[in-house]
Amino acid sequence: MIEEVTPADEFCDSYLETVIDHIRRIQKEERSNLDSAARLMAKQIAEDRLVHVFGPGGHSNLATQELFFRAGGLMHMNAILDEGTLLSNGALRSMAIERTPGYGKIVIENQCLEEGDLLILVNAYGINSALIDAALTAREKGVTLIGISSRDHAQNTKMDHPARHPTKQNLHDLVDVAIDTKVPIGDAVLSIPGVVEYTSAISTFTNATALNTLVIRTIVQLRDMGVQPPIWRSGNAPGGDEANGQFLDRFRGRVHAL
């Protein structure tokens, strides 16, 4: 029996094609930047140093969690899971805090980062106050920065937008390596006739793609350096607890959220 294709099916197909197109663009257009970022990560891990990651913003916190304690992910990732911008503590509260000048500075200073450390900052829009303060504070400390954000979104957001940092700066201008996620302004990409607002955001997909391809490239570089990186195995997979347990003593106390 052939099922009838409905308008909703067509809209879902359009959304899927848009997501895939953005993912392919990241793979193709950001290859050089991803390789540069992977070299920075591989160097840190080869020296048994942590790679810190912070995603100040409601859904940008998901990107931080995508790298942390993840099946197939690197054990050297130190997720900065600050309670302030987590949606679980209130969505409007989260938005207010990510727009509060000075907040990102407090978070970074509390992490005691120093010269020679590596920090990944993830935020789809690349403009909010907490994010920019985090970047500026880390730079002052001599921390190397990788930024994952959308140039298009940042450059096309008005300078007087209330989310912007007082200096009106964009993340991609403040980092050592910028990876562009191509998210259009507004994030939601699907227009349905008769519906006023666009629907279906893509930033979670693009952030996860950029981060996971960055991990892949880092692992390949480590392999080519002769370094076997500790990689998490799912605790729900056969032998997962045993595989992970042999490395835990190396990271307890160093990775704060572990």
C-alpha positions as CSV (number, residue, x, y, z in Angstrom):
1,M,0.0,0.0,0.0
2,I,1.4,3.4,-1.1
3,E,0.8,6.0,1.5
4,E,-0.3,9.5,0.3
5,V,2.3,12.2,0.7
6,T,0.8,15.0,2.8
7,P,1.8,18.7,3.0
8,A,3.3,18.0,6.4
9,D,5.5,15.3,4.8
10,E,6.7,17.8,2.2
11,F,7.5,20.4,4.8
12,C,9.4,17.8,6.8
13,D,11.4,16.8,3.7
14,S,12.2,20.4,3.0
15,Y,13.5,20.8,6.6
16,L,15.6,17.6,6.3
17,E,17.1,18.9,3.0
18,T,18.0,22.2,4.6
19,V,19.7,20.6,7.6
20,I,21.7,18.3,5.3
21,D,22.7,21.2,3.1
22,H,24.0,23.1,6.1
23,I,25.9,20.1,7.4
24,R,27.5,19.5,4.0
25,R,28.5,23.2,3.8
26,I,30.2,22.9,7.2
27,Q,32.1,19.8,6.1
28,K,33.2,21.4,2.8
29,E,33.7,25.1,3.7
30,E,35.1,24.7,7.2
31,R,37.6,21.9,6.6
32,S,40.7,24.1,7.0
33,N,39.3,25.7,10.2
34,L,38.3,22.4,11.6
35,D,41.8,21.0,10.9
36,S,43.4,24.0,12.6
37,A,41.2,23.6,15.6
38,A,41.9,19.8,15.7
39,R,45.6,20.5,15.8
40,L,45.2,22.7,18.8
41,M,43.1,20.0,20.5
42,A,45.5,17.2,19.6
43,K,48.4,19.1,21.0
44,Q,46.7,19.6,24.4
45,I,45.6,15.9,24.6
46,A,49.0,14.6,23.6
47,E,50.3,16.6,26.6
48,D,47.5,15.1,28.8
49,R,45.9,18.5,29.2
50,L,42.2,19.2,29.3
51,V,40.2,20.9,26.6
52,H,37.6,23.2,28.1
53,V,34.3,23.9,26.5
54,F,31.6,26.5,27.4
55,G,28.3,27.2,25.6
56,P,26.7,30.2,27.3
57,G,23.1,30.3,26.1
58,G,20.0,28.3,26.6
59,H,20.4,25.8,23.8
60,S,24.1,26.4,23.4
61,N,24.5,24.5,26.6
62,L,23.5,21.4,24.6
63,A,26.6,21.8,22.5
64,T,28.7,21.7,25.7
65,Q,27.0,18.5,26.7
66,E,27.5,17.0,23.2
67,L,31.3,16.9,23.9
68,F,31.1,15.8,27.5
69,F,30.9,12.3,28.8
70,R,29.7,11.2,25.4
71,A,29.9,7.8,23.9
72,G,32.7,8.0,21.3
73,G,33.9,11.3,22.7
74,L,37.2,12.3,24.2
75,M,37.8,12.0,27.9
76,H,39.9,15.1,28.0
77,M,36.9,17.4,27.6
78,N,36.1,19.6,30.6
79,A,32.5,20.9,30.2
80,I,31.8,24.2,31.9
81,L,28.2,23.5,32.9
82,D,27.3,26.8,34.5
83,E,23.9,26.8,36.1
84,G,23.1,30.4,35.1
85,T,22.1,29.9,31.5
86,L,20.7,26.4,31.8
87,L,17.1,26.2,30.6
88,S,16.2,23.9,33.5
89,N,16.5,26.8,35.8
90,G,14.0,28.9,33.8
91,A,14.1,29.9,30.2
92,L,13.5,33.6,30.7
93,R,16.1,33.6,33.5
94,S,18.6,31.9,31.1
95,M,18.0,34.6,28.5
96,A,18.4,37.4,31.0
97,I,21.6,36.0,32.3
98,E,23.2,35.4,28.9
99,R,22.5,39.1,28.2
100,T,24.1,40.3,31.5
101,P,27.4,42.1,31.0
102,G,30.1,40.7,33.4
103,Y,28.5,37.3,33.9
104,G,30.8,35.4,31.5
105,K,33.8,37.0,33.1
106,I,32.8,35.5,36.5
107,V,32.4,32.1,35.0
108,I,35.8,32.0,33.3
109,E,37.6,33.4,36.3
110,N,36.0,30.7,38.5
111,Q,37.5,28.1,36.2
112,C,41.0,29.3,37.0
113,L,42.1,29.0,33.3
114,E,45.6,30.2,32.5
115,E,48.0,30.8,29.7
116,G,48.4,27.7,27.6
117,D,44.9,26.4,28.2
118,L,42.5,25.8,25.4
119,L,38.8,26.8,25.5
120,I,36.1,26.1,23.0
121,L,33.3,28.6,23.0
122,V,30.0,27.6,21.3
123,N,27.1,29.9,20.6
124,A,25.0,29.7,17.5
125,Y,24.6,33.5,17.3
126,G,28.0,34.6,18.5
127,I,27.0,37.9,20.1
128,N,25.6,37.6,23.6
129,S,27.2,39.4,26.5
130,A,28.0,36.3,28.5
131,L,29.8,34.8,25.5
132,I,31.8,37.9,24.6
133,D,32.8,38.5,28.2
134,A,34.0,34.9,28.4
135,A,36.1,35.3,25.3
136,L,37.6,38.6,26.4
137,T,38.4,37.3,29.8
138,A,40.0,34.2,28.5
139,R,42.1,36.2,26.0
140,E,43.4,38.4,28.8
141,K,44.6,35.2,30.6
142,G,46.4,34.0,27.5
143,V,44.0,31.2,26.8
144,T,43.8,29.9,23.2
145,L,40.3,30.1,21.8
146,I,38.2,28.1,19.4
147,G,34.9,29.6,18.4
148,I,31.9,27.8,17.0
149,S,29.2,30.2,15.8
150,S,27.4,31.6,12.8
151,R,29.1,34.5,11.0
152,D,25.9,35.2,9.1
153,H,23.8,35.5,12.2
154,A,26.3,37.7,14.0
155,Q,27.0,40.0,11.1
156,N,23.3,40.5,10.3
157,T,22.1,41.1,13.9
158,K,21.6,44.8,14.5
159,M,24.2,46.5,16.6
160,D,21.5,47.8,19.0
161,H,20.0,44.3,19.6
162,P,19.5,43.8,23.4
163,A,21.4,40.5,23.4
164,R,24.6,42.2,22.2
165,H,27.6,42.8,24.4
166,P,28.2,46.5,25.2
167,T,31.3,46.5,22.9
168,K,29.1,45.1,20.0
169,Q,31.8,42.5,19.2
170,N,31.3,39.1,17.5
171,L,32.8,35.9,18.7
172,H,34.4,35.0,15.4
173,D,36.6,38.2,15.6
174,L,37.9,37.3,19.1
175,V,39.0,33.7,18.7
176,D,42.2,32.1,17.4
177,V,40.2,29.7,15.2
178,A,36.6,30.4,14.1
179,I,34.4,27.6,12.8
180,D,31.3,28.9,11.0
181,T,28.1,27.0,11.5
182,K,26.2,28.9,8.7
183,V,23.0,29.3,10.8
184,P,20.8,32.0,9.2
185,I,19.5,34.9,11.3
186,G,16.6,33.7,13.4
187,D,17.8,30.1,13.4
188,A,14.4,28.7,12.3
189,V,14.4,27.9,8.6
190,L,11.0,26.6,7.5
191,S,8.2,28.8,6.3
192,I,4.7,27.3,6.2
193,P,2.1,29.1,4.1
194,G,-0.5,30.6,6.4
195,V,1.7,30.6,9.4
196,V,3.3,33.9,10.5
197,E,6.5,32.7,12.1
198,Y,9.2,30.5,10.7
199,T,9.6,27.1,12.4
200,S,12.3,24.4,12.8
201,A,15.7,25.6,14.1
202,I,18.9,24.1,12.9
203,S,21.6,25.3,15.3
204,T,21.6,22.2,17.4
205,F,22.3,20.1,14.3
206,T,25.0,22.4,13.0
207,N,26.7,22.8,16.4
208,A,26.7,19.0,16.9
209,T,28.1,18.4,13.4
210,A,30.9,20.9,13.9
211,L,31.8,19.5,17.3
212,N,31.7,15.8,16.3
213,T,33.7,16.4,13.1
214,L,36.2,18.3,15.2
215,V,36.5,15.3,17.5
216,I,37.0,13.0,14.5
217,R,39.8,15.1,13.1
218,T,41.4,15.4,16.5
219,I,41.4,11.6,17.0
220,V,42.9,11.1,13.5
221,Q,45.7,13.6,14.3
222,L,46.4,11.9,17.6
223,R,46.6,8.6,15.9
224,D,49.1,10.0,13.4
225,M,51.1,11.3,16.3
226,G,51.2,7.9,17.8
227,V,49.0,8.8,20.7
228,Q,46.1,6.6,21.7
229,P,43.5,8.9,23.2
230,P,41.1,7.8,25.9
231,I,37.6,7.6,24.3
232,W,34.4,7.1,26.2
233,R,32.5,3.9,25.5
234,S,28.8,3.9,26.3
235,G,28.1,2.6,29.7
236,N,25.2,0.8,28.2
237,A,27.4,-1.1,25.7
238,P,29.1,-4.5,26.6
239,G,32.2,-3.8,28.7
240,G,31.5,-0.1,28.8
241,D,32.0,0.3,32.6
242,E,35.3,-1.7,32.4
243,A,36.6,0.2,29.4
244,N,35.9,3.6,31.0
245,G,37.0,2.6,34.5
246,Q,40.6,2.1,33.5
247,F,41.0,5.8,32.8
248,L,38.8,7.4,35.5
249,D,41.6,8.0,38.0
250,R,43.3,10.2,35.4
251,F,40.3,12.6,35.2
252,R,38.6,12.6,38.6
253,G,39.3,15.9,40.3
254,R,40.5,17.4,37.0
255,V,37.2,17.3,35.1
256,H,34.9,19.2,37.5
257,A,31.6,17.8,36.2
258,L,32.7,14.2,36.1
